[in-house]
Amino acid sequence: MDASLQFEIISETFIKPSSPTPTSLRYHKLSLLDQGISPYLLIPVAFFYPNIKGTRWLANEISQLLKSSLSKTLAQYYPFAGRLMKNGYMIDCNDMGAQFTEGRINCRVSEIRKQLSSGKMEDLIFARSLFSGPALANHRSLVLVQLSSFNCGGIVLSVSINHRIADASSVSTFMNDWAAIARQTSDIPSPHLHAASLFPPVDGQQFPKPSPPKLDQGKHVKRILAFHASKIGELKAIALNSGVENPTRFEVVSALLYGCFMSAASKANSGSHSRPSIFVNAVNFRQIIVPPLPQNSVGNFFAYFPTSVDNNAEVKLPELVNKLREGKTKLLKECTENINSILSRQEASHSAPLSTAATETHNSDLYGCSSWCRFPFYGVDFGWGTPSLVYPGTTPGLNLNILILTDMEDGNGIHAHLILKDSELDMSLLEENEVLLAYASLDA
């Protein structure tokens, strides 16, 4: 990162709900699914708006609109303005508010954009909690917002939301509701905050208390790969010609990347890599279970399915697509037939966390995949237009390799965000992979 680039803080404050939370709603129960998420994990995402200068908006107007509309939004999302309680399964909806940091970066938005692929710009565009250390964990805001202004007149708006209270779908819903309130849109639906009634929590003492991430844990290398629609079409054609029916863009892109991960792991060990690998995909089940849940259900409503392959095996793209499809089909069947299967999966993950189970019990390489495609992040319009880029940040302290797939602005291509542990996989082996580069470009 250019050492001359710094985030100059203008103000730091906490935005409280526009109306106090009723006493009857003071203590909000989390669900069993929420309890399975470490309270130290965040979902960070940044929205790039580089062309505001040509609109009627002034910098102070943008700031005031964001703050006032956030305050109104938090009145609806009142748990987001509270603090996690020590028992691990409740939020004290005390209206302490969301942290809001405002500042300037002395460059153009495009300069930040060009260096995103390395992940080196994240310290500039994402907020850091004003409260640090385990002793202050219960004082930390569940929502961190940072508004960064640039010389060109553009802005980057980032949010980091505690994963224990929201998954990626919830973050997308929250951001779109916030933007709709800023635009003074009528008929904004209230969020559904009833996850605990479906998946009741358990006494937090039944499960090991999560520890804060260590300073030397979770060091990652990041790259962004761009899969344009035409290249995705070529991958679909390969699968189709091998008998795969109606392959999706998610299936072909994730299968290609999984194959490349295995190839890189094998080359790193001179072709003798014998550890199996597990590719774990998260699936949003809101519209899958019976009866389906509203899309604006807030919390963690995802399950995951694993795909396992021996790294010594040469597996072609169509076979990997079929393996991914088989795993997802099995999960969907479980979700539609018996909601208790989701509870059983979650209880198992409490007793054997995913990363530990895969790397220690199974002695396997673990890759986690989360697809944000079709979540309407690119619809977040506060009144000055939609974002030119939606960028998921690196989750601090995450102790595994992660692949996040997001839409491109056109809605057809895919950005693949590779967040890999630098101690496990040499990123250069991926950057030099001819098969990968035939379909993807490094989004520098």
C-alpha positions in Angstrom: 0.0 0.0 0.0 1.2 3.5 -0.8 2.5 4.8 2.5 1.3 8.3 1.6 -2.3 7.2 1.6 -3.9 7.6 5.0 -7.4 7.8 6.4 -7.8 11.2 8.0 -10.6 11.0 10.6 -13.1 13.8 10.6 -15.5 12.4 13.2 -16.3 9.3 15.2 -19.7 8.9 16.8 -22.4 6.4 17.6 -25.7 6.6 15.7 -28.6 5.7 18.0 -32.1 4.6 16.9 -34.5 7.5 16.1 -36.9 6.2 18.6 -36.2 4.2 21.8 -36.6 0.5 21.8 -39.7 -0.5 23.9 -38.9 -2.2 27.2 -40.7 -5.3 26.1 -38.1 -5.8 23.3 -35.1 -5.0 25.5 -33.6 -8.5 25.4 -33.5 -10.1 21.9 -32.8 -13.9 21.8 -30.5 -15.2 19.1 -31.2 -18.5 17.4 -29.3 -21.7 17.7 -27.9 -21.0 14.2 -26.7 -17.6 15.3 -25.0 -19.2 18.3 -22.9 -21.3 16.0 -21.1 -18.2 14.7 -18.2 -16.7 16.6 -19.0 -13.3 18.1 -15.6 -12.1 16.8 -16.4 -12.7 13.1 -17.6 -9.8 11.0 -19.1 -9.5 7.5 -17.3 -6.5 6.0 -18.5 -5.1 2.7 -17.7 -1.8 0.9 -19.8 0.1 -1.7 -18.0 2.3 -4.2 -19.7 5.4 -5.5 -17.1 7.2 -7.6 -19.3 9.6 -9.6 -21.1 11.6 -7.0 -19.3 14.8 -7.9 -21.5 15.3 -11.0 -24.7 15.1 -8.9 -26.3 17.7 -6.7 -24.9 16.2 -3.5 -22.5 18.0 -1.3 -20.2 16.2 1.2 -22.0 17.4 4.3 -25.4 16.6 2.8 -24.2 13.0 2.2 -23.0 12.6 5.7 -26.1 14.0 7.3 -28.4 11.9 5.1 -26.5 8.7 5.9 -26.6 9.4 9.6 -30.2 10.4 9.9 -31.4 7.5 7.7 -29.3 5.1 9.6 -30.9 6.3 12.8 -34.3 5.6 11.4 -33.2 2.2 10.1 -31.9 1.2 13.5 -35.3 1.8 15.0 -36.5 -1.0 12.8 -33.4 -3.1 13.3 -33.2 -2.4 17.0 -30.9 -5.5 17.8 -28.3 -4.0 15.5 -28.0 -1.0 17.9 -27.6 -3.2 20.9 -24.7 -5.2 22.4 -24.1 -8.9 22.8 -24.6 -10.2 26.3 -22.1 -12.4 28.0 -24.4 -15.4 28.0 -23.9 -15.7 24.3 -27.4 -16.1 23.2 -29.0 -12.7 23.8 -28.6 -9.1 22.7 -29.2 -6.3 25.1 -31.1 -3.9 22.9 -29.9 -0.9 24.9 -29.8 1.6 21.9 -26.1 2.2 22.4 -26.0 2.6 18.6 -23.9 1.8 15.6 -20.3 3.2 15.3 -20.0 5.7 12.5 -16.6 6.9 11.4 -16.2 9.7 8.8 -13.0 10.8 7.1 -11.0 11.6 4.0 -8.5 9.7 1.9 -6.2 12.0 -0.1 -6.5 10.3 -3.5 -9.1 9.4 -6.1 -11.5 6.4 -5.7 -10.0 4.8 -8.8 -6.6 4.6 -7.1 -8.1 2.6 -4.3 -10.0 0.5 -6.8 -6.8 -0.4 -8.7 -5.2 -1.9 -5.6 -8.1 -3.8 -4.1 -7.1 -7.2 -5.5 -4.2 -7.4 -3.1 -6.3 -6.6 -0.1 -3.9 -3.9 0.9 -6.5 -1.1 0.9 -8.8 -2.7 3.5 -7.2 -0.9 6.5 -8.1 2.4 4.8 -11.8 1.7 3.8 -13.0 -0.4 6.7 -13.7 0.9 10.2 -12.0 -0.5 13.3 -13.8 -0.8 16.6 -13.2 2.0 19.1 -13.3 -0.8 21.7 -10.6 -3.5 21.5 -9.6 -6.4 23.7 -11.6 -9.2 25.2 -12.5 -7.1 28.3 -14.4 -4.6 26.2 -16.1 -7.2 23.9 -19.5 -6.4 25.3 -19.0 -2.7 24.5 -18.3 -3.2 20.8 -20.9 -2.0 18.3 -22.5 -4.8 16.3 -22.4 -2.5 13.2 -19.4 -0.5 12.2 -19.8 2.1 9.4 -17.2 4.1 7.7 -17.8 6.9 5.2 -14.6 7.8 3.2 -14.6 10.9 0.9 -12.1 11.3 -1.9 -10.5 14.1 -3.9 -12.5 13.2 -7.0 -15.8 13.8 -5.1 -16.6 10.1 -4.9 -17.1 8.1 -1.7 -16.7 4.6 -0.4 -19.3 3.5 2.2 -18.3 0.4 4.2 -20.2 -1.6 6.8 -18.9 -4.4 9.0 -21.7 -6.3 10.8 -21.2 -8.9 13.5 -21.7 -12.3 11.8 -23.5 -13.6 14.9 -26.5 -11.4 14.2 -26.5 -11.5 10.3 -25.5 -13.5 7.3 -24.8 -12.0 3.9 -28.4 -12.0 2.9 -29.3 -10.1 6.1 -26.6 -7.6 5.4 -27.9 -7.1 1.9 -31.5 -6.6 3.2 -30.3 -4.1 5.9 -28.3 -2.0 3.4 -31.2 -1.9 0.9 -33.7 -0.9 3.7 -31.3 1.8 4.9 -31.0 3.1 1.3 -34.7 3.0 0.8 -35.3 5.0 4.0 -32.7 7.6 2.8 -34.6 7.9 -0.5 -37.9 8.2 1.5 -39.4 5.3 -0.3 -42.8 4.3 1.0 -43.9 0.8 2.1 -40.5 -0.4 3.4 -41.2 -3.8 4.9 -40.2 -4.3 8.5 -37.4 -6.9 9.0 -38.4 -10.3 10.4 -36.6 -10.8 13.6 -38.0 -14.1 14.8 -35.2 -16.6 14.1 -35.2 -17.8 17.8 -38.8 -18.9 17.6 -37.9 -21.3 14.7 -34.5 -22.4 16.0 -34.5 -21.8 19.8 -31.2 -21.1 21.4 -29.6 -23.2 24.1 -27.7 -22.2 27.3 -24.4 -20.8 26.1 -22.5 -22.7 28.8 -23.3 -26.0 27.0 -20.7 -25.2 24.3 -17.1 -24.0 24.5 -16.7 -20.3 24.8 -15.1 -18.9 21.6 -11.8 -17.2 22.0 -10.7 -14.0 20.3 -8.5 -14.5 17.3 -4.8 -14.6 18.0 -2.6 -11.9 16.4 -0.7 -14.5 14.3 -3.9 -16.3 13.3 -5.8 -15.7 10.1 -3.0 -14.1 8.0 -4.4 -14.2 4.5 -3.4 -13.3 0.9 -6.2 -11.9 -1.2 -6.8 -11.8 -5.0 -9.9 -10.9 -7.1 -10.5 -12.8 -10.3 -13.0 -11.6 -12.9 -15.1 -14.1 -14.8 -16.9 -12.3 -17.6 -20.2 -13.6 -18.9 -18.6 -14.8 -22.2 -16.1 -17.0 -20.3 -18.7 -18.3 -18.0 -20.6 -19.3 -21.1 -17.6 -21.3 -22.3 -17.4 -23.1 -19.0 -21.1 -24.0 -19.2 -20.6 -25.3 -22.7 -17.8 -27.7 -21.4 -20.2 -29.0 -18.8 -23.1 -29.3 -21.2 -21.1 -31.2 -23.7 -20.2 -33.8 -21.0 -23.8 -34.4 -20.2 -24.4 -31.9 -17.3 -27.9 -30.5 -17.5 -28.3 -26.8 -17.3 -25.1 -26.0 -15.4 -25.3 -22.7 -13.4 -22.7 -20.0 -13.4 -22.1 -20.7 -9.7 -21.5 -24.4 -10.4 -19.0 -23.9 -13.2 -17.0 -21.1 -11.6 -16.8 -22.8 -8.2 -15.9 -26.1 -9.7 -13.1 -24.6 -11.8 -11.7 -22.8 -8.8 -11.9 -25.9 -6.6 -10.0 -27.9 -9.2 -7.3 -25.1 -9.4 -7.0 -25.1 -5.6 -6.3 -28.8 -5.7 -3.8 -28.4 -8.5 -1.9 -25.7 -6.6 -1.8 -27.8 -3.4 -0.4 -30.7 -5.4 2.3 -28.6 -7.1 3.3 -27.0 -3.8 4.2 -30.5 -2.7 6.0 -31.6 -5.9 3.0 -33.5 -7.1 2.9 -35.8 -4.0 0.1 -34.1 -2.1 -2.0 -36.9 -0.7 -4.2 -35.0 1.8 -7.8 -35.0 0.6 -9.6 -31.7 0.3 -13.0 -30.5 1.4 -14.9 -27.8 -0.4 -17.7 -26.5 1.8 -20.5 -24.4 0.3 -22.9 -22.3 2.3 -26.5 -22.3 1.1 -29.2 -19.7 2.0 -32.3 -21.8 2.9 -34.9 -19.1 3.5 -36.8 -20.1 0.4 -36.0 -23.8 0.6 -37.5 -25.0 3.9 -41.2 -25.7 4.2 -42.9 -23.3 4.8 -40.4 -20.8 3.2 -39.2 -17.9 5.2 -39.6 -14.3 4.1 -36.5 -13.0 2.2 -36.1 -10.2 4.8 -35.7 -12.7 7.7 -32.7 -11.4 9.6 -30.2 -13.6 11.2 -28.2 -16.6 10.1 -30.3 -18.8 7.8 -27.7 -20.9 6.0 -26.6 -24.5 6.0 -23.6 -25.9 4.3 -22.7 -29.0 2.3 -19.2 -30.5 1.7 -17.7 -31.8 -1.4 -14.6 -34.0 -0.9 -12.0 -35.1 -3.5 -8.7 -36.9 -3.2 -6.1 -34.4 -4.3 -4.2 -37.2 -6.1 -7.2 -37.7 -8.4 -7.4 -35.9 -11.6 -11.0 -34.6 -11.6 -12.3 -32.7 -14.6 -14.7 -29.8 -14.5 -17.9 -31.7 -15.4 -17.2 -34.3 -12.7 -16.7 -31.5 -10.1 -19.9 -29.8 -11.2 -21.7 -33.1 -10.7 -20.2 -33.6 -7.2 -21.2 -30.1 -6.2 -24.7 -30.6 -7.5 -25.0 -33.9 -5.7 -24.1 -32.3 -2.4 -26.4 -29.4 -2.8 -29.3 -31.7 -3.9 -28.9 -33.8 -0.8 -28.9 -30.7 1.4 -32.0 -29.3 -0.3 -33.8 -32.6 0.2 -33.0 -32.5 3.9 -34.1 -28.9 4.3 -37.5 -29.5 2.5 -38.3 -32.7 4.3 -37.3 -32.1 7.8 -36.3 -28.8 9.4 -34.8 -30.6 12.3 -32.0 -31.8 10.1 -30.8 -28.2 10.1 -30.8 -28.2 13.9 -28.9 -31.5 14.0 -26.2 -30.0 11.7 -25.9 -27.0 13.8 -25.6 -28.9 17.1 -22.8 -31.0 15.5 -21.0 -27.8 14.4 -21.1 -26.5 18.0 -19.3 -29.6 19.3 -16.9 -29.8 16.3 -16.2 -26.5 14.6 -15.9 -26.8 10.9 -12.3 -25.7 10.5 -11.0 -27.9 13.3 -13.0 -30.9 12.2 -11.7 -30.7 8.7 -8.0 -30.0 9.3 -7.5 -32.0 12.5 -10.0 -34.9 12.5 -9.9 -35.5 8.8 -6.4 -34.2 8.1 -7.8 -32.4 5.0 -7.4 -29.1 3.2 -10.4 -27.0 3.8 -11.9 -24.4 1.4 -15.1 -22.5 2.3 -17.3 -21.0 -0.4 -20.0 -18.4 0.0 -21.9 -17.1 -3.0 -23.4 -13.6 -2.7 -24.6 -13.8 -6.3 -28.2 -12.6 -6.7 -28.2 -10.8 -3.4 -29.2 -7.3 -4.4 -26.1 -5.5 -3.1 -25.9 -3.6 -6.4 -29.3 -2.1 -5.7 -28.1 -0.1 -2.7 -29.0 3.4 -3.9 -29.2 6.2 -1.3 -30.3 8.8 -3.9 -27.0 9.3 -5.8 -27.1 6.1 -7.9 -26.1 2.5 -7.5 -22.5 1.4 -6.6 -20.0 0.7 -9.3 -18.4 -2.0 -7.2 -19.4 -4.1 -4.2 -16.3 -5.4 -2.4 -16.4 -8.0 0.5 -13.5 -7.4 2.9 -11.4 -10.0 4.7 -12.9 -11.2 7.9 -10.4 -10.7 10.7 -9.3 -13.8 12.4 -10.9 -16.3 10.1 -8.8 -19.4 10.3 -9.5 -21.1 6.9 -9.4 -20.5 3.2 -12.4 -18.6 1.8 -13.9 -18.0 -1.6 -16.6 -15.4 -1.9 -18.4 -15.0 -5.2 -20.2 -11.8 -6.0 -22.0 -10.4 -9.0 -20.3 -8.0 -11.4 -22.1 -4.7 -11.9 -23.7 -6.1 -15.1 -25.3 -9.0 -13.1 -24.0 -11.6 -15.4 -20.3 -11.9 -14.7 -18.8 -13.0 -11.4 -16.0 -11.6 -9.2 -14.3 -14.4 -7.3 -12.6 -13.1 -4.1 -9.9 -15.5 -3.0 -8.9 -15.1 0.6 -6.3 -17.8 1.3 -4.1 -18.6 4.3 -0.6 -17.6 3.2 0.8 -20.5 5.2 -1.2 -23.1 3.2 -1.4 -22.2 -0.4 1.0 -20.3 -2.6 -1.1 -17.7 -4.5 1.5 -17.5 -7.3 0.6 -21.1 -8.2 -3.0 -19.9 -8.9 -1.9 -16.8 -10.7 0.2 -18.9 -13.1 -2.4 -21.6 -13.7 -3.0 -21.6 -17.4 -6.4 -23.3 -17.1 -7.6 -20.7 -14.7 -6.2 -17.8 -16.7 -8.0 -19.1 -19.8 -11.3 -18.1 -18.2 -10.5 -15.5 -15.6 -8.4 -12.3 -15.4 -6.7 -10.9 -12.4 -8.8 -7.9 -11.4 -6.0 -5.5 -10.6 
